[in-house]
Amino acid sequence: MRRLILHIGPFKTGTSSFQHWLRGNAAVLADAGLVLPLDLLNPNANGEPLAHAFLAAPEDRTAEQSDLVDRFGQFCAAHPDASVILSAERLSRMLLVDGSFRNEFDPRESDSRRQRAARHLHDAVSTLGFDRIDLLVLIREQAGFLTSAYVQKLKTMNARLDLGARGLEAFPVQRYAESFRQLSDLGFHVIAAPYHSPDRALALPERLMAMAGFDGPLKGRVTCDVPRVNVSPGYLTTIGLGHVFWHLETLSPTPDAAEADQLRRRLFAITRAANVEGDGPLTLFAPDQAAAIAARQRRHLDGIEPWAQGLTAADIAGSFPAHRAQSPLSRNDLGTHERHRIDQWLRGIAAQVQRDNRLRQLIDPATLSDLDASPPGVHSAPQQTAPCLGGTWAAAAPDGRRPLRQAL
């Protein structure tokens, strides 16, 4: 059977690592009858540009998108006896119904938009000669997803998720059973399974290849020389990053948007080089909060068994990791040795900032290396004051500079 295999993530389920693995093993995959359109992908084998082109109506595609679709068709025609694999997280944003759209838009409008995008995708690939179009989906426990998404925003110095002001019920929860029914009705073959954090580099690709049915032909032939990426920092690094981000948000004079973006990129490049020595995993939610999020997620897993390889909602929920005790989320909760490790890390960051001509004009290295100079918490929110997981947001900086967004 010749198949088009679309791995759609979703986000924070190891997709970047899998994409690097795909590129690193493209030759072995091709020998097994599974080809990857490398020339149409980003450097890490992410198919986001193709995903954007597939989801758009043909009349709305740009010239570049139409060219991508045409070239993909030519690639598939050049491999008439092989299956094709494409990994693109972007597809999950339009193919999986989640709570954010249901809260912000009329539900019928949201459904219509998503269903139109799914039809555009199916129309774009259904005429390419494949016997079946598979969608590979990993389902992650939501408290872990929110923690990973929070850290992703923070470590890239872009923003921080508001994890308290709206309440747990406002967090988007993907309605997998509903999404999979709609996609199946359109003609997609959905293959879903729970996400497990890999304990070794090859674990995730092995699982996804097993879901795709290619684990047998590849057994003992693939390598894992491609490095893992997007490793999340622990709670000590997160507290240190909150302190660094405070400097970025309270710079005086405030840079314009373009310069602020450049500064974020510079700080990200500096802080990503190393985590705090001896850091521990970050658990953002207390066990009762994590259990409440998991219970809400399970309601939207009910009825998923036709698409999750026979697994029920209870089976999937039972495969998720146990809820751990919440990590310290403020410098005030740390021991002396933990504070010392963050202080050492900050001194290293401050030394690199001092070597950056623009950053050293805006950020005081002495304040940057002093954890006590910033508010104690690690969170931020757009409101000036709002309840959060561990306290209340501060309204303004002590020296009258622009209002703070992250102080507990």
C-alpha positions as CSV (number, residue, x, y, z in Angstrom):
1,M,0.0,0.0,0.0
2,R,1.4,3.4,-1.0
3,R,0.7,6.0,1.6
4,L,1.2,9.6,2.4
5,I,2.1,9.8,6.0
6,L,1.5,13.2,7.6
7,H,3.0,13.6,11.1
8,I,1.2,16.6,12.5
9,G,2.6,16.7,16.1
10,P,1.0,18.5,17.8
11,F,3.3,21.1,19.4
12,K,5.5,20.0,22.4
13,T,5.5,16.3,21.5
14,G,9.1,16.0,20.3
15,T,8.4,17.0,16.7
16,S,11.6,18.9,16.3
17,S,13.7,16.0,17.4
18,F,11.7,13.7,15.1
19,Q,12.2,16.0,12.1
20,H,16.0,16.1,12.8
21,W,15.9,12.3,12.9
22,L,14.0,12.1,9.6
23,R,16.6,14.2,7.9
24,G,19.5,12.3,9.4
25,N,18.0,8.9,8.3
26,A,16.5,9.9,4.9
27,A,18.7,7.5,2.9
28,V,17.8,4.5,5.1
29,L,14.1,5.5,5.0
30,A,14.2,5.7,1.2
31,D,15.7,2.2,1.0
32,A,12.8,1.0,3.1
33,G,10.3,2.6,0.8
34,L,9.6,5.8,2.7
35,V,10.8,9.0,1.0
36,L,11.2,12.5,2.4
37,P,10.9,15.6,0.2
38,L,14.0,17.2,1.5
39,D,14.3,20.0,-1.0
40,L,10.8,21.3,0.0
41,L,11.5,21.4,3.7
42,N,13.1,23.7,6.2
43,P,16.7,22.9,7.3
44,N,15.5,20.7,10.2
45,A,13.0,18.8,7.9
46,N,10.0,20.8,9.1
47,G,7.3,21.0,6.4
48,E,5.7,24.2,7.7
49,P,5.8,26.0,4.3
50,L,4.1,23.1,2.6
51,A,1.5,22.9,5.4
52,H,0.6,26.5,4.9
53,A,0.2,25.9,1.2
54,F,-1.9,22.8,1.6
55,L,-4.3,24.4,4.1
56,A,-5.0,27.4,1.9
57,A,-7.7,27.5,-0.8
58,P,-6.1,27.1,-4.3
59,E,-7.3,30.6,-5.3
60,D,-5.7,32.1,-2.1
61,R,-2.3,30.6,-2.4
62,T,0.6,32.8,-3.2
63,A,2.8,32.1,-6.2
64,E,5.4,30.6,-3.9
65,Q,2.8,28.3,-2.3
66,S,1.4,27.2,-5.6
67,D,4.9,26.4,-6.7
68,L,5.5,24.3,-3.5
69,V,2.3,22.3,-4.1
70,D,3.3,21.7,-7.7
71,R,6.8,20.6,-6.8
72,F,5.4,18.3,-4.1
73,G,3.2,16.7,-6.7
74,Q,6.2,16.2,-9.0
75,F,8.2,14.7,-6.2
76,C,5.4,12.2,-5.5
77,A,5.1,11.3,-9.2
78,A,8.9,10.7,-9.3
79,H,8.5,8.0,-6.6
80,P,5.5,6.0,-7.8
81,D,6.3,2.9,-5.7
82,A,7.2,4.6,-2.4
83,S,5.3,6.1,0.5
84,V,6.0,9.7,1.4
85,I,6.4,11.2,4.9
86,L,6.0,14.8,5.9
87,S,6.2,16.2,9.4
88,A,4.6,19.6,10.0
89,E,3.3,20.8,13.4
90,R,1.5,23.6,11.6
91,L,-1.1,21.1,10.4
92,S,-2.3,20.4,14.0
93,R,-3.2,24.0,14.6
94,M,-5.9,23.8,11.9
95,L,-6.8,20.1,12.1
96,L,-7.4,19.7,15.8
97,V,-10.3,21.6,17.4
98,D,-9.2,23.2,20.7
99,G,-10.8,25.4,23.3
100,S,-9.2,28.7,22.4
101,F,-11.2,29.0,19.2
102,R,-14.3,27.9,20.9
103,N,-13.9,30.6,23.5
104,E,-13.0,33.4,21.1
105,F,-15.2,32.8,18.1
106,D,-18.6,31.5,17.2
107,P,-18.3,27.7,17.3
108,R,-19.9,27.2,13.9
109,E,-17.4,29.8,12.4
110,S,-14.5,28.0,14.1
111,D,-15.7,24.6,12.8
112,S,-16.2,25.9,9.3
113,R,-12.8,27.5,9.2
114,R,-11.1,24.3,10.3
115,Q,-13.2,22.0,8.1
116,R,-12.4,24.2,5.1
117,A,-8.7,24.0,5.8
118,A,-8.9,20.2,6.2
119,R,-10.8,19.9,2.9
120,H,-8.1,22.0,1.2
121,L,-5.4,19.7,2.5
122,H,-7.3,16.6,1.4
123,D,-8.0,18.0,-2.0
124,A,-4.4,19.0,-2.5
125,V,-3.0,15.4,-1.8
126,S,-5.9,13.1,-2.7
127,T,-5.1,13.2,-6.4
128,L,-1.4,12.2,-6.1
129,G,-1.9,8.5,-6.4
130,F,-1.7,7.4,-2.7
131,D,-3.8,4.5,-1.5
132,R,-4.2,6.1,1.9
133,I,-3.5,9.4,3.7
134,D,-2.4,8.8,7.3
135,L,-2.3,11.4,10.1
136,L,0.1,10.5,12.9
137,V,-0.9,12.3,16.2
138,L,0.6,12.0,19.7
139,I,-1.6,13.0,22.6
140,R,0.2,14.7,25.5
141,E,-1.1,15.2,29.0
142,Q,-2.1,18.8,29.2
143,A,-0.3,19.9,32.4
144,G,2.9,18.7,30.9
145,F,2.1,20.4,27.6
146,L,1.3,23.7,29.3
147,T,4.6,23.5,31.3
148,S,6.6,22.9,28.1
149,A,4.8,25.6,26.2
150,Y,5.4,28.0,29.1
151,V,9.1,27.3,29.2
152,Q,9.3,27.5,25.4
153,K,8.0,31.1,25.5
154,L,10.2,32.1,28.4
155,K,13.5,30.6,27.2
156,T,13.1,32.3,23.7
157,M,12.6,35.6,25.5
158,N,9.4,36.2,23.6
159,A,6.7,36.3,26.3
160,R,5.3,34.2,29.1
161,L,2.0,32.5,29.2
162,D,-0.7,33.8,31.6
163,L,-1.1,30.7,33.8
164,G,-3.5,31.9,36.4
165,A,-5.4,35.0,35.7
166,R,-8.0,33.3,33.6
167,G,-8.4,30.1,35.6
168,L,-7.7,26.5,34.7
169,E,-11.0,26.2,32.7
170,A,-9.8,28.8,30.2
171,F,-6.8,26.7,29.1
172,P,-7.3,25.3,25.6
173,V,-7.9,21.6,25.5
174,Q,-7.8,19.8,22.2
175,R,-11.0,18.0,21.4
176,Y,-9.4,15.0,19.9
177,A,-12.4,12.7,19.4
178,E,-14.4,15.4,17.7
179,S,-11.4,16.4,15.5
180,F,-10.7,12.8,14.5
181,R,-14.3,12.1,13.6
182,Q,-14.3,15.1,11.3
183,L,-11.0,14.2,9.7
184,S,-12.1,10.6,9.2
185,D,-15.3,11.7,7.5
186,L,-13.1,13.7,5.0
187,G,-11.1,10.6,4.1
188,F,-8.0,10.8,6.4
189,H,-6.8,7.7,8.2
190,V,-6.1,8.9,11.8
191,I,-3.5,7.0,13.9
192,A,-3.2,8.3,17.5
193,A,-1.3,7.3,20.6
194,P,-0.3,8.8,23.9
195,Y,2.9,10.9,24.0
196,H,5.7,9.6,26.2
197,S,8.7,11.7,27.0
198,P,11.6,9.8,25.4
199,D,14.1,8.4,27.9
200,R,16.6,7.8,25.1
201,A,17.1,9.6,21.8
202,L,15.7,6.8,19.6
203,A,12.5,6.1,21.6
204,L,10.3,8.7,19.9
205,P,11.2,7.9,16.3
206,E,10.8,4.2,17.0
207,R,7.2,4.8,18.3
208,L,6.2,7.0,15.4
209,M,7.7,4.5,12.9
210,A,5.7,1.7,14.6
211,M,2.6,3.8,14.4
212,A,3.3,4.3,10.6
213,G,4.0,0.5,10.2
214,F,7.6,1.0,9.2
215,D,9.3,-0.3,12.4
216,G,9.9,-3.8,10.8
217,P,11.7,-2.6,7.6
218,L,13.8,-0.2,9.6
219,K,14.7,-2.5,12.5
220,G,18.5,-2.4,13.2
221,R,19.1,0.0,10.2
222,V,18.5,3.5,11.5
223,T,21.0,5.6,13.5
224,C,20.6,8.3,16.1
225,D,23.5,10.5,15.2
226,V,21.2,13.6,14.9
227,P,21.3,15.6,18.2
228,R,18.2,16.1,20.3
229,V,16.9,19.7,20.4
230,N,14.6,21.8,22.4
231,V,15.6,20.3,25.7
232,S,13.6,22.1,28.4
233,P,15.4,23.9,31.3
234,G,14.6,22.9,34.9
235,Y,13.1,25.0,37.6
236,L,16.4,26.7,38.7
237,T,17.1,27.8,35.1
238,T,13.5,28.9,34.8
239,I,13.7,31.2,37.8
240,G,17.0,32.6,36.4
241,L,15.3,33.1,33.0
242,G,12.5,35.0,34.7
243,H,15.1,37.3,36.3
244,V,16.7,37.9,32.8
245,F,13.4,38.4,31.2
246,W,12.5,41.1,33.8
247,H,15.4,43.1,32.5
248,L,14.2,42.8,29.0
249,E,10.7,44.0,30.0
250,T,11.9,46.9,32.1
251,L,14.6,48.4,29.9
252,S,14.8,52.1,30.1
253,P,14.7,53.7,27.6
254,T,12.2,51.2,26.1
255,P,13.4,50.0,22.7
256,D,11.1,50.0,19.6
257,A,9.6,46.8,18.5
258,A,12.3,45.9,15.9
259,E,15.1,46.6,18.4
260,A,13.3,44.7,21.2
261,D,13.1,41.7,18.9
262,Q,16.8,41.9,18.2
263,L,17.5,42.1,22.0
264,R,15.3,39.1,22.6
265,R,17.3,37.1,20.0
266,R,20.6,38.2,21.6
267,L,19.5,37.2,25.1
268,F,18.1,33.9,23.8
269,A,21.4,33.1,22.1
270,I,23.3,33.9,25.4
271,T,21.0,32.0,27.8
272,R,20.4,28.9,25.7
273,A,24.1,27.9,25.8
274,A,23.9,26.4,29.3
275,N,21.4,25.6,32.0
276,V,22.0,26.0,35.8
277,E,24.3,23.2,36.9
278,G,22.6,20.4,38.7
279,D,19.1,21.7,37.7
280,G,16.0,19.6,38.4
281,P,12.8,19.1,36.3
282,L,10.2,21.9,36.3
283,T,6.8,20.9,37.5
284,L,4.7,24.0,37.1
285,F,1.4,22.8,38.6
286,A,0.5,21.4,42.0
287,P,-0.9,17.9,41.9
288,D,-4.5,19.0,42.5
289,Q,-4.2,21.6,39.7
290,A,-2.7,19.0,37.4
291,A,-5.4,16.5,38.2
292,A,-8.1,19.1,37.4
293,I,-6.5,19.8,34.0
294,A,-6.2,16.1,33.3
295,A,-9.9,15.5,34.2
296,R,-10.9,18.2,31.8
297,Q,-8.8,16.8,29.1
298,R,-10.2,13.3,29.6
299,R,-13.7,14.6,28.9
300,H,-12.6,15.5,25.4
301,L,-10.9,12.2,24.8
302,D,-14.2,10.2,25.3
303,G,-15.1,8.4,22.1
304,I,-11.5,8.4,20.7
305,E,-11.0,4.6,20.5
306,P,-11.8,4.2,16.8
307,W,-8.8,6.3,15.9
308,A,-6.3,5.6,18.8
309,Q,-5.5,2.1,17.8
310,G,-8.3,0.7,20.0
311,L,-7.3,2.7,23.1
312,T,-10.1,4.3,25.1
313,A,-9.9,7.7,26.9
314,A,-9.2,5.8,30.1
315,D,-6.3,3.9,28.5
316,I,-4.8,7.1,27.2
317,A,-5.2,9.0,30.4
318,G,-3.8,6.0,32.3
319,S,-0.6,6.1,30.2
320,F,0.2,9.7,31.3
321,P,2.9,10.2,33.9
322,A,1.8,10.6,37.6
323,H,1.4,14.2,38.9
324,R,4.5,15.2,40.8
325,A,5.0,17.7,43.6
326,Q,5.1,21.3,42.4
327,S,8.6,22.7,41.9
328,P,9.8,25.9,43.8
329,L,8.5,28.7,41.6
330,S,10.2,31.6,43.4
331,R,13.6,32.4,44.7
332,N,12.1,32.7,48.2
333,D,11.4,29.0,48.1
334,L,15.0,28.0,47.3
335,G,17.6,26.7,49.6
336,T,21.0,28.3,50.0
337,H,22.8,25.9,47.6
338,E,20.1,26.3,44.9
339,R,20.4,30.1,45.2
340,H,24.1,29.8,44.8
341,R,23.8,27.8,41.6
342,I,21.5,30.3,40.0
343,D,23.8,33.2,41.1
344,Q,26.7,31.4,39.4
345,W,24.7,31.0,36.2
346,L,23.6,34.6,36.3
347,R,27.2,35.8,36.7
348,G,28.1,33.9,33.5
349,I,25.1,35.4,31.7
350,A,26.1,38.9,32.9
351,A,29.7,38.4,31.6
352,Q,28.4,37.6,28.2
353,V,25.9,40.6,28.2
354,Q,28.9,42.8,29.1
355,R,30.6,41.7,25.8
356,D,27.5,42.7,23.7
357,N,27.9,46.4,22.7
358,R,24.1,47.1,22.6
359,L,23.0,44.9,25.6
360,R,25.6,46.4,28.0
361,Q,24.2,49.9,27.2
362,L,20.7,48.8,28.3
363,I,21.2,46.2,31.0
364,D,23.2,46.8,34.2
365,P,25.4,43.6,34.6
366,A,25.6,44.2,38.3
367,T,21.8,44.1,38.6
368,L,21.6,41.2,36.1
369,S,23.8,39.1,38.3
370,D,21.8,39.9,41.5
371,L,18.8,37.6,41.7
372,D,17.3,39.8,44.4
373,A,17.1,42.8,42.1
374,S,14.0,41.5,40.3
375,P,10.6,40.4,41.8
376,P,10.7,36.9,43.3
377,G,8.4,35.0,40.9
378,V,8.9,33.4,37.6
379,H,5.5,34.2,35.9
380,S,4.1,37.0,33.9
381,A,0.7,38.2,32.8
382,P,-0.7,41.0,30.7
383,Q,-2.8,42.4,33.6
384,Q,-1.3,44.8,36.0
385,T,-2.7,42.9,38.9
386,A,-4.3,39.4,38.7
387,P,-4.4,36.2,40.8
388,C,-1.9,33.6,39.8
389,L,-0.6,30.2,40.9
390,G,1.4,31.6,43.8
391,G,0.4,35.1,44.5
392,T,-0.6,38.5,43.0
393,W,1.1,40.4,40.2
394,A,2.9,43.5,41.1
395,A,1.5,46.7,39.4
396,A,4.7,48.8,38.8
397,A,8.4,48.8,39.2
398,P,9.8,50.4,42.3
399,D,11.7,53.0,40.3
400,G,8.7,54.1,38.2
401,R,9.7,52.5,34.9
402,R,7.2,50.7,32.7
403,P,4.7,48.5,34.6
404,L,6.0,45.0,35.5
405,R,4.3,42.0,34.0
406,Q,5.7,39.1,35.9
407,A,6.2,39.9,39.6
408,L,4.4,37.7,42.1
